[in-house]
Amino acid sequence: MDRRTRTGSPSVRDVGRRVVVIGGDAAGGSAASQAKKRRPDLDVVMFERGRATSYSACGIPYWISDAVDSEADLVARTPEQHRAMGIDVRMRTEVVGIDLDRRVVHWRDLEDGGSGVEPFDDLVYATGSVPMRPPVPGIDATGVHGVQTLDDGAALRAALESGDVRRVVVVGGGYIGLEIAEACRIRGLEVTVVDMSATPVGTFDPDVGEFIADAVRKEDIELVLSDAVAAIETDAGGRARAVVTASGRELPADLVVLGLGVRPAVRLAEEAGIPLGTSGGIAVDTGMRTRVEGVWAAGDCVESVHRLSGQRVVVALGTHANKQGRVAGINIGGGYATFPGVIGTAITRICELEAARTGLSTAEAEAAGYQFVTAVVDSTTKAGYFPGAQPIRLKMIAERRSGRLLGAQVVGREAAAKRIDALAICIWNEMGVDEILSLDLSYAPPFSPVWDPVLIAARKAFEAVEADVRQL
Amino acid sequence: MDRRTRTGSPSVRDVGRRVVVIGGDAAGGSAASQAKKRRPDLDVVMFERGRATSYSACGIPYWISDAVDSEADLVARTPEQHRAMGIDVRMRTEVVGIDLDRRVVHWRDLEDGGSGVEPFDDLVYATGSVPMRPPVPGIDATGVHGVQTLDDGAALRAALESGDVRRVVVVGGGYIGLEIAEACRIRGLEVTVVDMSATPVGTFDPDVGEFIADAVRKEDIELVLSDAVAAIETDAGGRARAVVTASGRELPADLVVLGLGVRPAVRLAEEAGIPLGTSGGIAVDTGMRTRVEGVWAAGDCVESVHRLSGQRVVVALGTHANKQGRVAGINIGGGYATFPGVIGTAITRICELEAARTGLSTAEAEAAGYQFVTAVVDSTTKAGYFPGAQPIRLKMIAERRSGRLLGAQVVGREAAAKRIDALAICIWNEMGVDEILSLDLSYAPPFSPVWDPVLIAARKAFEAVEADVRQL
């Protein structure tokens, strides 16, 4: 099969060409719908082992806290909506094996136990990720929950609504860990978060993370930092009753949530011989092709290029999964699209505090071999004299000598964190802080001081770059 | 004097070198303080004819509405603060002539009527702008107010507090016009706004401007559109009593506010022989040098390069004035800085509605000779299912064939408009909409749908570019 056929050039008839998609969430759903939209003559079969397609896993904490009314609100596209587009959706059906020689997948119906094979011309591998489970005693006890899938969310919600839970320990103080901690606190539970870093959300520098820690503590969530889970103690019935930490603390828990992040779900791929990359995610090219002819991959299970470090990284985020799925689907459908990589942008709201980051943190910049200067400014979200002006802290990390912006972090309240996008685009375009301070950014008193915090930080970073150059 | 001396290279002693600054607001104040900071041995004399230095003219509407408590809140740096830095500030003193041959300025003390001359080695021309006054009968009547300076603001406030004003007509429905209209409405007055455009704030396209019109009308502010002021009728005492429009409407008014925008205050420069540019503002190079040796200019009185149209334009905005003043001051002080031009970014809040723009509007793009496609998307400020998600409309204007982003406009509520900065940086970097849709922007449910509105608009604009290319 030559590349023209493989990429589905519109000049080639594809009647009967069959695309099998493994996984019906963001990446798989996007790939299936884009391919089908571009080439209605394709047979597209999408397998999903869960009960929902194309849902917002990021929304689960807000469903747990009742900010979002129902599970259905989190579903962007139901199986029925996918079917209405002509996609053959197989729900509660797990793909258990991939045979690349025969070009079939083996599947099992999780409801009736039935099984079968499905042939493919193109395969989209979009299995997502699985929660990290530290190999400690008791980790598989009843009452230890992940929050990866909508089904996980439903199970967690059911447990919380049982009335048996008063004390929750969240293992891992990253984005999801803190969001779940806050949700449980809103439900009136006692909540403790355990994290290995000195400040929560370790992807932030400590001078930004300390704001996050303060905000979390203000909500009466206990933080156990610079510590790790060593064991989960269970009662006679095999149910979690406490988390024991490496430092020896025993944290009573009626329920444990694992918020340690995720790793790519690559078992099936490994078994089939679809190569992984250096990061442990599926290796793909810019068009989301794996190294196996006709096999594509997208979403949390793949690795992406980090545009600053040059390394391959796995970043499990819905926004990337949607883009990557779209790219795969367009290419399968005979179009042309690429996924040009990531720069590490992330945002969260924690107990009324907003925090966001992009590019490299100082630790990441060091690890990537960069030398740099930093600038931290404390400013306001509106003109200082304007009613409702809120503090905002902005940190910039700029390369020595060149002044190129390598990373930025922002923390504040109300309308603070989304400003990270401006900095993400500066980084994407490899701008130096000297040029950033000249940018024509919007100004009016309800929105920023006349020197926008971004510009002030760029000025300060530029002064640091200049001072450093004088000493070189 | 060679350039090294002129730009104040630190290797040259400048004892007794004298810098005269005309105008003590954003541009003049920044230039004076930067120059003095870098070269403490400079003699810096700053003339200001008003009663305040370095204030936020943009904040005046919020002082009128009482959102800001006092005039003093709008002052970023008082004369005393400037003096503490070693700047010789002459308040209420107007420069009435510039003699470039003798290198002196002539000044007059507005308080005691005294006058004198002040010699200079370097001159910074930072006279700001004057409100447009249409040449119609009655325009100079009592009760017709500008809102250009803090003193104008004080006069307007005093008039409104006199108790004699019930009906206000604002001539001009641009940013300042609408902000003042809202302020007067908040004070409980009857307010009418007259504007020549079909939708208010004519720098927005009509499909965005219609949202602004709706928001204004919801506040019970009457809009008279596609009409202009033809005369101001006065009573026997010479006081404004009504605005008569070109279409013949008579709008009763106890007070009239001119919000027609401004023009650069260049009279003194013209008289002295400092050349203007094609736009009518003072012509300057990237370092804020005029075409006269040792004479610099900055702020509302100068013209800037528009980076998209390539034309010289006058944009009166505090953010530019501050940057330009800083650049002039750094260069005078022997450093090196440039002002690389503008792209037309602006933002406003009108009656709870936020609106912002950057780059070229469709009318401006046409005038600049571009051909383009447009995309308008209606999305939400948070994930659609998230509590408090607000509608947001985003419009993109992309060049035919290349797909380069030429302009963007955004309108919505709460945390909508400041997102324009991201688009401004895309335009600054000459990004195409195809690359924009791949950007690594921040996503979490409290901040955006998983496809950020910026990405959705870029997708739609890219599809429009592709559809257009097929027809070329």
Interface residues (C-beta under 8 A of the other chain):
Chain A: A26 S56 C58 G59 Y62 A67 V68 D73 L74 A76 Y175 L317 G318 T319 H320 N322 K323 T338 F339 P340 G341 V342 I343 G344 T345 A346 I347 T348 R349 E354 A356 T358 A383 Y385 F386 P387 E414 A415 A417 K418 R419 I420 D421 A422 A424 I425 C426 W428 N429 M431 E435 L437 S438 L439 D440 L441 S442 Y443 A444 P445 P446 F447 S448 V450 W451 D452 V454
Chain B: A26 S56 C58 G59 Y62 A67 V68 D73 L74 A76 Y175 L317 G318 T319 H320 N322 K323 T338 F339 P340 G341 V342 I343 G344 T345 A346 I347 T348 R349 E354 A356 T358 A383 Y385 F386 P387 E414 A415 A417 K418 R419 I420 D421 A422 A424 I425 C426 W428 N429 M431 E435 L437 S438 L439 D440 L441 S442 Y443 A444 P445 P446 F447 S448 V450 W451 D452 V454 L455
